[in-house]
């Protein structure tokens, strides 16, 4: 394949510029992922048509693992950006740095992804400032362009580039939401915690415990999730269950593993801690 056909091979840094590639995850071993429905097929169809994708769902339900899995399936490099309040447009597009007494330009992760034709994943995009989020707009429509204000360059996204964002609707409020002008640029896939049998399969595989132990943890999580009506701010995620299972697989007693990896990260409220403790005793 010629370099004109493969943007991944054709990238080379300009003279004196740092190698663009930090933070790029290249396809390796297949990331473990259990589909819940047609989300993989829908994503692949979006990728083939250059459509950006939004993933909506609670913390720890598998959104990031899904992105890693589809990037592996599509054999595309993956650039992940953790969004936060201090994230600026320069953090995404790039900035000038002083290196060895010289001023050099350093591409940001969004620019690197656009040049490489990578999948660019903005995790918890609502945490970023609105003036930062608008930088992605020209990449989400037919233009597929990234304007770099500081250099005057207009980066045309290479074939294979795709923008993916995620957020947890449970954290939304008036000051932490996406503008309609941003939301309507994406195809939206909804995620939730898997059905009990599928979640037990995931916990057993990822946590290294028996299927019976995994089923016990999932049953416990299902009961704890019902405490949302009693003031529990966030439900125990599949990620927490896997962490608990890994401690159990390492020889930590189930009650202790649940306390430190499942209960304590959820709440400090004494009443809720007592209620979850009772559920642990009744379930495991």
Backbone as CSV, one residue per row, in Angstrom:
resi,resn,N_x,N_y,N_z,CA_x,CA_y,CA_z,C_x,C_y,C_z
1,UNK,0.850,-1.193,0.000,0.000,0.000,0.000,0.884,1.241,0.000
2,UNK,0.589,2.200,-0.829,1.391,3.410,-0.908,1.054,4.327,0.247
3,UNK,1.960,5.290,0.509,1.697,6.220,1.601,0.512,7.109,1.295
4,UNK,0.216,7.337,0.003,-0.940,8.149,-0.336,-2.230,7.456,0.064
5,UNK,-2.201,6.121,0.092,-3.400,5.359,0.438,-3.532,5.150,1.938
6,UNK,-2.445,5.241,2.650,-2.460,4.939,4.082,-1.950,6.131,4.863
7,UNK,-2.865,6.972,5.429,-2.426,8.162,6.155,-1.613,7.836,7.383
8,UNK,-1.765,6.639,7.941,-0.997,6.282,9.128,0.490,6.212,8.794
9,UNK,0.826,5.704,7.609,2.231,5.580,7.233,2.814,6.882,6.678
10,UNK,1.935,7.770,6.196,2.446,8.935,5.492,2.798,10.095,6.418
11,UNK,2.406,10.007,7.699,2.660,11.113,8.608,4.148,11.225,8.915
12,UNK,4.650,12.436,8.835,6.016,12.708,9.283,6.038,14.104,9.857
13,UNK,6.766,14.324,10.949,6.800,15.645,11.563,7.557,16.635,10.700
14,UNK,7.175,17.890,10.807,7.925,18.917,10.099,9.306,19.053,10.721
15,UNK,10.242,19.649,9.983,11.628,19.751,10.439,11.697,20.457,11.780
16,UNK,12.366,19.816,12.747,12.555,20.421,14.057,11.393,20.252,15.004
17,UNK,10.258,19.678,14.514,9.089,19.522,15.379,9.161,18.204,16.114
18,UNK,8.578,18.134,17.299,8.556,16.876,18.034,7.767,15.824,17.282
19,UNK,8.108,14.586,17.486,7.379,13.491,16.851,5.930,13.492,17.316
20,UNK,4.939,13.598,16.392,3.544,13.597,16.816,3.063,12.178,17.040
21,UNK,2.741,11.818,18.237,2.316,10.445,18.470,2.111,10.133,19.936
22,UNK,2.530,11.017,20.836,2.327,10.747,22.256,0.831,10.631,22.528
23,UNK,0.451,9.590,23.237,-0.956,9.395,23.536,-1.706,8.606,22.496
24,UNK,-1.038,8.185,21.430,-1.690,7.390,20.396,-1.594,5.920,20.772
25,UNK,-2.737,5.256,20.784,-2.767,3.830,21.084,-2.970,3.081,19.770
26,UNK,-1.993,2.246,19.417,-2.041,1.535,18.155,-2.711,0.170,18.354
27,UNK,-3.373,-0.344,17.322,-4.058,-1.636,17.468,-3.105,-2.733,17.937
28,UNK,-3.527,-3.474,18.961,-2.730,-4.579,19.491,-3.625,-5.778,19.716
29,UNK,-3.626,-6.286,20.944,-4.500,-7.404,21.256,-5.953,-6.937,21.337
30,UNK,-6.869,-7.844,21.044,-8.286,-7.494,21.047,-8.752,-7.165,22.469
31,UNK,-9.294,-5.961,22.687,-9.860,-5.637,24.008,-11.152,-6.432,24.225
32,UNK,-11.300,-6.988,25.405,-12.478,-7.791,25.716,-13.708,-6.907,25.811
33,UNK,-14.743,-7.259,25.064,-15.987,-6.497,25.099,-17.142,-7.424,24.748
34,UNK,-18.211,-7.367,25.542,-19.412,-8.175,25.298,-20.503,-7.243,24.788
35,UNK,-20.911,-7.337,23.523,-21.930,-6.426,22.979,-23.263,-6.582,23.702
36,UNK,-23.976,-5.459,23.828,-25.301,-5.471,24.442,-26.401,-5.506,23.387
37,UNK,-26.054,-5.121,22.162,-27.033,-5.067,21.082,-26.332,-4.895,19.755
38,UNK,-26.765,-3.909,18.988,-26.207,-3.656,17.657,-25.222,-2.492,17.659
39,UNK,-24.683,-2.144,18.861,-23.857,-0.949,18.930,-22.584,-1.045,18.090
40,UNK,-21.997,-2.238,17.987,-20.776,-2.390,17.194,-21.076,-2.166,15.715
41,UNK,-22.139,-2.775,15.219,-22.500,-2.623,13.812,-22.868,-1.177,13.487
42,UNK,-23.588,-0.515,14.400,-23.959,0.885,14.165,-22.713,1.762,14.120
43,UNK,-21.787,1.517,15.056,-20.560,2.314,15.075,-19.768,2.122,13.784
44,UNK,-19.630,0.886,13.333,-18.876,0.625,12.116,-19.526,1.300,10.912
45,UNK,-20.848,1.339,10.888,-21.537,2.034,9.806,-21.275,3.537,9.875
46,UNK,-21.277,4.094,11.087,-20.951,5.515,11.264,-19.533,5.810,10.800
47,UNK,-18.606,4.936,11.151,-17.214,5.143,10.761,-17.059,5.131,9.249
48,UNK,-17.739,4.204,8.591,-17.641,4.108,7.132,-18.184,5.355,6.454
49,UNK,-19.088,6.065,7.106,-19.723,7.244,6.523,-19.239,8.549,7.133
50,UNK,-18.227,8.477,7.982,-17.638,9.678,8.562,-18.525,10.396,9.556
51,UNK,-19.420,9.649,10.224,-20.335,10.267,11.184,-19.753,10.228,12.593
52,UNK,-19.723,11.358,13.287,-19.260,11.354,14.681,-20.273,10.673,15.583
53,UNK,-19.802,10.113,16.701,-20.649,9.314,17.578,-20.563,9.830,19.006
54,UNK,-21.718,9.888,19.668,-21.807,10.258,21.073,-22.245,9.031,21.876
55,UNK,-21.518,8.739,22.956,-21.851,7.622,23.831,-22.411,8.171,25.129
56,UNK,-23.635,7.774,25.470,-24.315,8.262,26.671,-24.514,7.100,27.630
57,UNK,-24.125,7.279,28.889,-24.334,6.207,29.839,-23.648,6.469,31.156
58,UNK,-24.002,5.720,32.203,-23.427,5.932,33.533,-21.951,5.582,33.592
59,UNK,-21.294,6.083,34.615,-19.878,5.806,34.832,-19.632,4.306,34.967
60,UNK,-18.586,3.822,34.290,-18.163,2.444,34.480,-19.031,1.401,33.824
61,UNK,-19.826,1.787,32.793,-20.708,0.808,32.155,-20.104,0.222,30.879
62,UNK,-18.886,0.653,30.495,-18.226,0.042,29.355,-18.047,0.931,28.146
63,UNK,-18.256,2.234,28.274,-18.139,3.139,27.118,-16.710,3.176,26.584
64,UNK,-15.758,3.339,27.489,-14.360,3.421,27.049,-13.889,2.097,26.463
65,UNK,-14.256,0.995,27.092,-13.870,-0.311,26.558,-14.483,-0.535,25.171
66,UNK,-15.698,-0.055,24.978,-16.341,-0.160,23.672,-15.528,0.569,22.605
67,UNK,-15.080,1.789,22.920,-14.287,2.551,21.949,-12.982,1.816,21.631
68,UNK,-12.335,1.283,22.649,-11.103,0.522,22.427,-11.362,-0.693,21.539
69,UNK,-12.504,-1.337,21.754,-12.838,-2.535,20.987,-13.100,-2.212,19.521
70,UNK,-13.899,-1.174,19.259,-14.199,-0.858,17.860,-12.974,-0.309,17.146
71,UNK,-12.106,0.418,17.858,-10.862,0.875,17.233,-10.020,-0.319,16.815
72,UNK,-9.983,-1.346,17.664,-9.254,-2.571,17.311,-9.895,-3.252,16.108
73,UNK,-11.221,-3.347,16.084,-11.918,-3.991,14.967,-11.659,-3.268,13.649
74,UNK,-11.602,-1.944,13.719,-11.414,-1.146,12.517,-9.940,-0.948,12.168
75,UNK,-9.058,-1.446,13.072,-7.612,-1.328,12.864,-7.180,0.136,12.730
76,UNK,-7.751,0.986,13.575,-7.392,2.396,13.586,-6.663,2.739,14.878
77,UNK,-5.702,3.655,14.814,-5.105,4.156,16.062,-6.154,4.923,16.855
78,UNK,-5.963,4.959,18.172,-6.924,5.598,19.067,-6.218,6.664,19.896
79,UNK,-6.794,7.863,19.904,-6.301,8.962,20.736,-7.402,9.301,21.738
80,UNK,-7.109,9.181,23.035,-8.092,9.441,24.079,-7.749,10.727,24.823
81,UNK,-8.741,11.577,25.009,-8.567,12.850,25.698,-9.525,12.892,26.882
82,UNK,-8.994,13.013,28.092,-9.825,13.135,29.292,-10.185,14.607,29.478
83,UNK,-11.461,14.936,29.341,-11.884,16.333,29.402,-12.022,16.803,30.854
84,UNK,-11.733,18.089,31.066,-11.827,18.685,32.402,-12.007,20.186,32.258
85,UNK,-12.264,20.850,33.386,-12.591,22.277,33.367,-11.485,23.147,32.788
86,UNK,-10.242,22.736,32.954,-9.121,23.561,32.511,-8.660,23.235,31.096
87,UNK,-9.342,22.309,30.426,-8.960,21.939,29.066,-9.210,23.121,28.133
88,UNK,-8.161,23.547,27.431,-8.277,24.691,26.520,-8.223,24.212,25.079
89,UNK,-8.564,25.101,24.166,-8.477,24.744,22.747,-7.042,24.444,22.347
90,UNK,-6.078,25.126,22.981,-4.664,24.849,22.678,-4.258,23.459,23.139
91,UNK,-4.874,22.977,24.231,-4.594,21.611,24.680,-5.014,20.600,23.628
92,UNK,-6.011,20.941,22.821,-6.493,20.040,21.785,-5.735,20.209,20.476
93,UNK,-5.519,21.452,20.061,-4.942,21.688,18.734,-3.419,21.753,18.738
94,UNK,-2.818,22.291,19.812,-1.358,22.364,19.878,-0.876,23.718,20.356
95,UNK,0.442,23.827,20.574,1.022,25.079,21.060,2.502,25.121,20.720
96,UNK,3.078,26.314,20.791,4.521,26.492,20.613,5.229,26.196,21.929
97,UNK,6.351,25.487,21.844,7.155,25.152,23.006,8.604,25.551,22.760
98,UNK,9.314,25.774,23.864,10.740,26.074,23.782,11.511,24.778,23.958
99,UNK,12.266,24.383,22.955,13.070,23.166,23.012,14.492,23.478,22.557
100,UNK,15.448,23.308,23.475,16.842,23.533,23.116,17.119,24.924,22.612
101,UNK,16.432,25.910,23.192,16.652,27.295,22.781,15.896,27.676,21.526
102,UNK,15.122,26.762,20.957,14.350,27.053,19.759,12.860,26.943,20.058
103,UNK,12.078,27.694,19.310,10.630,27.625,19.423,10.106,26.648,18.377
104,UNK,9.423,25.603,18.850,8.904,24.582,17.931,7.418,24.404,18.182
105,UNK,6.725,23.954,17.168,5.290,23.701,17.288,5.052,22.250,17.683
106,UNK,4.124,22.046,18.634,3.764,20.711,19.087,2.276,20.498,18.860
107,UNK,1.948,19.551,17.995,0.542,19.235,17.760,-0.127,18.745,19.036
108,UNK,-1.367,19.172,19.250,-2.176,18.622,20.328,-2.800,17.306,19.895
109,UNK,-3.426,16.584,20.818,-3.949,15.257,20.498,-5.027,15.265,19.414
110,UNK,-5.844,16.302,19.363,-6.877,16.360,18.327,-6.243,16.537,16.955
111,UNK,-5.220,17.373,16.879,-4.511,17.569,15.615,-3.786,16.294,15.191
112,UNK,-3.162,15.606,16.152,-2.482,14.352,15.853,-3.473,13.345,15.282
113,UNK,-4.640,13.231,15.920,-5.646,12.276,15.461,-6.139,12.611,14.063
114,UNK,-6.357,13.899,13.801,-6.838,14.306,12.478,-5.800,13.986,11.403
115,UNK,-4.535,14.224,11.684,-3.487,13.935,10.694,-3.339,12.431,10.461
116,UNK,-3.476,11.650,11.520,-3.257,10.208,11.411,-4.452,9.460,10.830
117,UNK,-5.632,10.088,10.849,-6.826,9.337,10.507,-7.195,8.393,11.628
118,UNK,-6.998,8.856,12.868,-7.266,8.033,14.049,-8.684,8.262,14.541
119,UNK,-9.124,7.405,15.440,-10.345,7.648,16.202,-9.960,8.504,17.401
120,UNK,-10.609,9.636,17.554,-10.315,10.555,18.654,-11.478,10.516,19.635
121,UNK,-11.194,10.119,20.873,-12.218,9.901,21.894,-12.099,10.955,22.977
122,UNK,-13.106,11.817,23.100,-13.170,12.824,24.155,-14.053,12.279,25.276
123,UNK,-13.414,11.845,26.347,-14.109,11.220,27.467,-14.688,12.287,28.384
124,UNK,-15.975,12.138,28.738,-16.702,13.090,29.587,-16.589,14.508,29.022
125,UNK,-17.069,14.668,27.799,-16.902,15.922,27.071,-17.598,17.089,27.762
126,UNK,-18.653,16.843,28.551,-19.352,17.956,29.207,-18.495,18.625,30.272
127,UNK,-17.406,17.969,30.689,-16.520,18.575,31.673,-15.668,19.687,31.065
128,UNK,-15.552,19.718,29.749,-14.754,20.748,29.081,-15.561,22.035,28.947
129,UNK,-14.867,23.162,28.866,-15.531,24.445,28.688,-16.193,24.504,27.309
130,UNK,-17.281,25.273,27.213,-17.998,25.371,25.945,-17.129,25.994,24.851
131,UNK,-16.275,26.969,25.230,-15.429,27.590,24.213,-14.353,26.636,23.711
132,UNK,-14.097,25.565,24.458,-13.172,24.531,23.991,-13.893,23.541,23.091
133,UNK,-15.120,23.183,23.473,-15.870,22.182,22.715,-16.135,22.639,21.282
134,UNK,-16.342,23.947,21.073,-16.680,24.420,19.722,-15.548,24.182,18.732
135,UNK,-14.336,23.927,19.225,-13.209,23.653,18.333,-13.477,22.409,17.491
136,UNK,-14.256,21.471,18.031,-14.482,20.222,17.307,-15.541,20.357,16.215
137,UNK,-16.311,21.433,16.205,-17.435,21.546,15.272,-17.057,21.334,13.811
138,UNK,-15.995,21.976,13.291,-15.687,21.781,11.869,-15.277,20.352,11.516
139,UNK,-14.923,19.554,12.547,-14.553,18.158,12.292,-15.768,17.237,12.286
140,UNK,-16.935,17.752,12.683,-18.105,16.898,12.832,-19.088,17.008,11.679
141,UNK,-18.742,17.769,10.655,-19.627,17.868,9.498,-18.848,17.538,8.233
142,UNK,-19.418,17.865,7.103,-18.801,17.478,5.827,-17.451,18.140,5.586
143,UNK,-17.153,19.228,6.310,-15.858,19.884,6.108,-14.702,19.015,6.583
144,UNK,-14.869,18.360,7.727,-13.817,17.528,8.331,-12.495,18.293,8.395
145,UNK,-12.579,19.487,8.956,-11.422,20.372,9.036,-11.153,20.757,10.487
146,UNK,-9.885,21.005,10.790,-9.490,21.517,12.101,-8.684,22.795,11.904
147,UNK,-9.281,23.955,12.141,-8.510,25.200,12.036,-7.568,25.340,13.231
148,UNK,-6.313,25.641,12.963,-5.332,25.874,14.021,-5.028,27.363,14.026
149,UNK,-5.643,28.067,14.967,-5.587,29.525,14.963,-4.165,30.057,15.093
150,UNK,-3.349,29.426,15.929,-2.017,29.976,16.208,-1.062,29.878,15.029
151,UNK,-1.275,28.908,14.147,-0.385,28.750,12.986,-1.054,29.147,11.680
152,UNK,-2.371,29.310,11.715,-3.097,29.616,10.495,-3.323,28.403,9.607
153,UNK,-2.934,27.216,10.100,-3.086,26.005,9.301,-4.516,25.499,9.368
154,UNK,-4.959,24.882,8.283,-6.263,24.250,8.215,-6.023,22.766,7.955
155,UNK,-6.132,21.965,9.020,-5.840,20.537,8.904,-7.064,19.807,8.369
156,UNK,-6.886,19.122,7.254,-7.951,18.303,6.705,-7.824,16.899,7.287
157,UNK,-8.887,16.413,7.931,-8.834,15.108,8.577,-8.555,14.022,7.548
158,UNK,-7.598,13.178,7.862,-7.225,12.084,6.967,-8.324,11.022,6.952
159,UNK,-8.379,10.226,5.884,-9.359,9.130,5.845,-9.221,8.229,7.070
160,UNK,-10.346,7.817,7.627,-10.346,6.984,8.822,-10.559,7.754,10.102
161,UNK,-10.374,9.109,10.053,-10.579,9.903,11.263,-12.043,9.842,11.678
162,UNK,-12.269,9.710,12.985,-13.624,9.750,13.521,-13.593,10.347,14.914
163,UNK,-14.558,11.201,15.177,-14.665,11.834,16.483,-15.722,11.112,17.313
164,UNK,-15.349,10.757,18.552,-16.259,10.089,19.480,-16.214,10.839,20.806
165,UNK,-17.378,11.135,21.365,-17.441,11.784,22.674,-18.318,10.939,23.595
166,UNK,-18.105,11.080,24.897,-18.938,10.368,25.861,-19.281,11.292,27.010
167,UNK,-20.388,10.979,27.673,-20.722,11.692,28.899,-21.748,10.892,29.685
168,UNK,-21.856,11.246,30.948,-22.780,10.591,31.865,-23.985,11.501,32.081
169,UNK,-25.161,11.168,31.505,-26.330,12.047,31.652,-26.726,12.278,33.105
170,UNK,-26.340,11.363,34.006,-26.686,11.522,35.410,-26.032,12.723,36.060
171,UNK,-24.952,13.248,35.464,-24.263,14.403,36.019,-24.704,15.718,35.394
172,UNK,-25.648,15.660,34.469,-26.058,16.866,33.777,-26.761,17.847,34.717
173,UNK,-26.514,19.111,34.496,-27.305,20.167,35.111,-27.147,21.396,34.235
174,UNK,-27.710,22.498,34.651,-27.796,23.668,33.780,-26.437,24.143,33.279
175,UNK,-25.397,23.995,34.110,-24.085,24.503,33.728,-23.188,23.419,33.145
176,UNK,-23.671,22.155,33.123,-22.855,21.052,32.618,-23.657,20.256,31.597
177,UNK,-23.827,20.831,30.436,-24.551,20.145,29.388,-23.984,20.586,28.049
178,UNK,-24.250,19.819,27.027,-23.819,20.172,25.680,-24.861,21.063,25.023
179,UNK,-24.396,22.048,24.291,-25.318,22.893,23.551,-25.997,22.072,22.452
180,UNK,-27.251,22.418,22.115,-27.911,21.716,21.012,-27.098,21.747,19.715
181,UNK,-26.378,22.840,19.480,-25.572,22.946,18.260,-24.446,21.935,18.237
182,UNK,-24.036,21.457,19.424,-23.019,20.407,19.511,-23.673,19.029,19.491
183,UNK,-24.708,18.829,20.285,-25.358,17.522,20.401,-25.853,17.012,19.049
184,UNK,-26.427,17.907,18.254,-27.059,17.478,17.018,-26.073,17.192,15.898
185,UNK,-24.807,17.244,16.188,-23.789,16.858,15.217,-23.421,15.377,15.335
186,UNK,-23.992,14.678,16.329,-23.564,13.315,16.636,-24.705,12.309,16.485
187,UNK,-24.316,11.098,16.112,-25.185,9.947,16.285,-25.005,9.481,17.726
188,UNK,-26.100,9.273,18.457,-26.008,8.977,19.888,-26.325,7.514,20.171
189,UNK,-25.397,6.841,20.845,-25.598,5.469,21.308,-25.763,5.485,22.828
190,UNK,-26.808,4.846,23.310,-27.054,4.796,24.750,-26.493,3.512,25.352
191,UNK,-25.803,3.661,26.483,-25.225,2.536,27.211,-25.832,2.472,28.607
192,UNK,-25.886,1.275,29.135,-26.338,1.082,30.515,-25.623,-0.150,31.056
193,UNK,-25.847,-0.442,32.324,-25.252,-1.653,32.878,-25.873,-2.865,32.190
194,UNK,-25.076,-3.891,31.907,-25.594,-5.056,31.183,-26.622,-5.816,31.995
195,UNK,-27.439,-6.645,31.336,-28.301,-7.572,32.070,-27.448,-8.463,32.975
196,UNK,-28.064,-9.009,34.014,-27.308,-9.696,35.060,-26.422,-10.821,34.516
197,UNK,-26.942,-11.649,33.631,-26.148,-12.770,33.129,-24.930,-12.286,32.342
198,UNK,-25.138,-11.252,31.526,-24.017,-10.724,30.736,-23.013,-10.019,31.640
199,UNK,-23.510,-9.297,32.650,-22.606,-8.610,33.574,-21.791,-9.624,34.368
200,UNK,-22.417,-10.732,34.780,-21.685,-11.776,35.502,-20.599,-12.375,34.614
201,UNK,-20.882,-12.530,33.331,-19.876,-13.042,32.395,-18.678,-12.102,32.322
202,UNK,-18.957,-10.798,32.283,-17.884,-9.799,32.219,-17.066,-9.806,33.503
203,UNK,-17.726,-9.821,34.654,-17.030,-9.779,35.944,-16.172,-11.027,36.131
204,UNK,-16.698,-12.189,35.731,-15.916,-13.417,35.861,-14.680,-13.372,34.988
205,UNK,-14.822,-12.898,33.755,-13.695,-12.853,32.831,-12.661,-11.817,33.255
206,UNK,-13.127,-10.615,33.554,-12.211,-9.515,33.871,-11.666,-9.600,35.293
207,UNK,-12.458,-10.166,36.208,-12.046,-10.194,37.607,-11.307,-11.445,38.024
208,UNK,-11.390,-12.506,37.198,-10.675,-13.731,37.522,-11.295,-14.536,38.632
209,UNK,-12.624,-14.418,38.806,-13.323,-15.198,39.825,-14.226,-16.221,39.148
210,UNK,-14.797,-17.099,39.949,-15.704,-18.111,39.400,-17.006,-17.459,38.952
211,UNK,-17.748,-18.193,38.135,-19.027,-17.657,37.667,-19.981,-17.459,38.847
212,UNK,-19.953,-18.370,39.822,-20.825,-18.242,40.984,-20.483,-16.987,41.792
213,UNK,-19.186,-16.711,41.983,-18.778,-15.509,42.704,-19.195,-14.246,41.940
214,UNK,-19.024,-14.284,40.628,-19.416,-13.140,39.804,-20.909,-12.901,39.882
215,UNK,-21.690,-13.955,39.846,-23.139,-13.814,39.950,-23.549,-13.223,41.294
216,UNK,-22.836,-13.601,42.371,-23.119,-13.027,43.679,-22.845,-11.534,43.713
217,UNK,-21.733,-11.111,43.100,-21.407,-9.687,43.061,-22.421,-8.904,42.247
218,UNK,-22.845,-9.475,41.133,-23.825,-8.788,40.287,-25.166,-8.686,41.005
219,UNK,-25.562,-9.736,41.710,-26.813,-9.690,42.474,-26.729,-8.610,43.555
220,UNK,-25.563,-8.510,44.196,-25.368,-7.461,45.191,-25.485,-6.078,44.548
221,UNK,-24.831,-5.905,43.402,-24.871,-4.607,42.728,-26.295,-4.232,42.339
222,UNK,-27.062,-5.204,41.875,-28.451,-4.938,41.496,-29.247,-4.420,42.684
223,UNK,-29.014,-5.007,43.849,-29.725,-4.566,45.052,-29.253,-3.186,45.504
224,UNK,-27.946,-2.939,45.407,-27.424,-1.636,45.819,-27.923,-0.539,44.882
225,UNK,-28.047,-0.855,43.589,-28.519,0.145,42.630,-29.926,0.629,42.943
226,UNK,-30.681,-0.169,43.619,-32.040,0.244,44.009,-32.017,1.318,45.091
227,UNK,-30.863,1.517,45.726,-30.756,2.536,46.770,-30.665,3.951,46.192
228,UNK,-30.659,4.068,44.867,-30.664,5.409,44.260,-31.867,6.201,44.761
229,UNK,-32.974,5.508,45.007,-34.184,6.185,45.501,-34.049,6.619,46.950
230,UNK,-33.013,6.135,47.631,-32.813,6.485,49.040,-31.636,7.441,49.228
231,UNK,-31.166,8.032,48.133,-30.141,9.061,48.238,-28.764,8.673,47.760
232,UNK,-28.586,7.440,47.277,-27.275,7.054,46.756,-27.017,7.820,45.464
233,UNK,-25.949,8.613,45.443,-25.710,9.521,44.319,-25.403,8.786,43.023
234,UNK,-24.664,7.704,43.111,-24.231,6.990,41.903,-24.303,5.493,42.148
235,UNK,-24.745,4.766,41.127,-24.862,3.312,41.249,-23.496,2.647,41.148
236,UNK,-23.323,1.491,41.786,-22.071,0.747,41.619,-21.923,0.298,40.167
237,UNK,-20.794,0.584,39.584,-20.566,0.303,38.171,-20.005,-1.099,37.976
238,UNK,-20.059,-1.544,36.734,-19.417,-2.804,36.386,-17.920,-2.727,36.683
239,UNK,-17.342,-1.557,36.507,-15.914,-1.369,36.796,-15.614,-1.657,38.263
240,UNK,-16.488,-1.175,39.174,-16.287,-1.440,40.595,-16.410,-2.928,40.904
241,UNK,-17.334,-3.591,40.228,-17.490,-5.023,40.447,-16.237,-5.775,40.018
242,UNK,-15.649,-5.371,38.908,-14.424,-6.020,38.430,-13.292,-5.794,39.431
243,UNK,-13.180,-4.573,39.960,-12.140,-4.294,40.959,-12.332,-5.164,42.197
244,UNK,-13.587,-5.303,42.638,-13.889,-6.145,43.795,-13.513,-7.595,43.519
245,UNK,-13.880,-8.057,42.328,-13.573,-9.437,41.949,-12.069,-9.685,41.920
246,UNK,-11.310,-8.735,41.450,-9.855,-8.913,41.375,-9.246,-9.024,42.764
247,UNK,-9.778,-8.272,43.724,-9.297,-8.416,45.102,-9.649,-9.794,45.652
248,UNK,-10.862,-10.249,45.363,-11.269,-11.577,45.819,-10.390,-12.657,45.187
249,UNK,-10.080,-12.497,43.902,-9.219,-13.465,43.224,-7.814,-13.465,43.818
250,UNK,-7.432,-12.331,44.434,-6.123,-12.227,45.068,-6.105,-12.713,46.502
251,UNK,-7.236,-13.245,46.990,-7.273,-13.817,48.323,-7.903,-12.960,49.399
252,UNK,-8.387,-11.766,49.037,-9.054,-10.914,50.021,-10.465,-11.456,50.264
253,UNK,-10.885,-11.616,51.521,-12.243,-12.098,51.801,-13.294,-11.230,51.114
254,UNK,-14.384,-11.865,50.688,-15.399,-11.174,49.897,-15.945,-9.933,50.607
255,UNK,-16.221,-10.036,51.911,-16.785,-8.898,52.643,-15.816,-7.718,52.664
256,UNK,-14.525,-8.013,52.871,-13.521,-6.943,52.890,-13.337,-6.344,51.501
257,UNK,-13.317,-7.192,50.486,-13.165,-6.707,49.112,-14.330,-5.799,48.734
258,UNK,-15.536,-6.189,49.115,-16.707,-5.365,48.823,-16.639,-4.024,49.552
259,UNK,-16.172,-4.054,50.775,-16.124,-2.824,51.565,-15.179,-1.800,50.946
260,UNK,-13.967,-2.238,50.568,-12.965,-1.267,50.109,-13.089,-0.925,48.627
261,UNK,-13.598,-1.858,47.817,-13.624,-1.629,46.369,-15.009,-1.298,45.839
262,UNK,-16.049,-1.632,46.590,-17.403,-1.416,46.089,-18.170,-0.385,46.918
263,UNK,-18.087,-0.493,48.243,-18.916,0.363,49.105,-18.274,1.721,49.354
264,UNK,-17.041,1.718,49.848,-16.397,2.983,50.222,-16.276,3.983,49.067
265,UNK,-16.036,3.543,47.821,-15.981,4.526,46.738,-17.333,5.170,46.419
266,UNK,-18.435,4.571,46.881,-19.762,5.064,46.519,-20.270,6.184,47.416
267,UNK,-20.033,6.090,48.725,-20.641,7.038,49.648,-19.883,7.110,50.963
268,UNK,-20.083,8.229,51.669,-19.579,8.393,53.038,-20.733,8.482,54.024
269,UNK,-21.955,8.417,53.533,-23.127,8.545,54.387,-23.261,7.326,55.297
270,UNK,-23.285,7.517,56.626,-23.335,6.372,57.562,-24.556,5.487,57.347
271,UNK,-25.713,6.084,57.074,-26.930,5.296,56.889,-26.848,4.431,55.633
272,UNK,-26.325,5.017,54.552,-26.185,4.247,53.324,-25.127,3.158,53.474
273,UNK,-24.041,3.476,54.180,-23.011,2.471,54.408,-23.575,1.286,55.196
274,UNK,-24.399,1.595,56.173,-25.012,0.520,56.965,-25.970,-0.303,56.120
275,UNK,-26.748,0.373,55.292,-27.708,-0.325,54.444,-27.002,-1.237,53.437
276,UNK,-25.912,-0.745,52.862,-25.169,-1.575,51.901,-24.486,-2.723,52.619
277,UNK,-23.997,-2.467,53.839,-23.398,-3.529,54.626,-24.379,-4.663,54.886
278,UNK,-25.645,-4.301,55.178,-26.674,-5.320,55.391,-26.911,-6.122,54.103
279,UNK,-26.888,-5.431,52.971,-27.091,-6.128,51.686,-25.937,-7.098,51.401
280,UNK,-24.730,-6.695,51.757,-23.575,-7.587,51.564,-23.740,-8.847,52.401
281,UNK,-24.127,-8.663,53.663,-24.286,-9.807,54.556,-25.397,-10.729,54.088
282,UNK,-26.449,-10.168,53.485,-27.587,-10.976,53.062,-27.370,-11.636,51.711
283,UNK,-26.407,-11.083,50.926,-26.240,-11.566,49.544,-25.081,-12.529,49.396
284,UNK,-23.960,-12.222,50.028,-22.741,-13.025,49.808,-22.561,-14.057,50.942
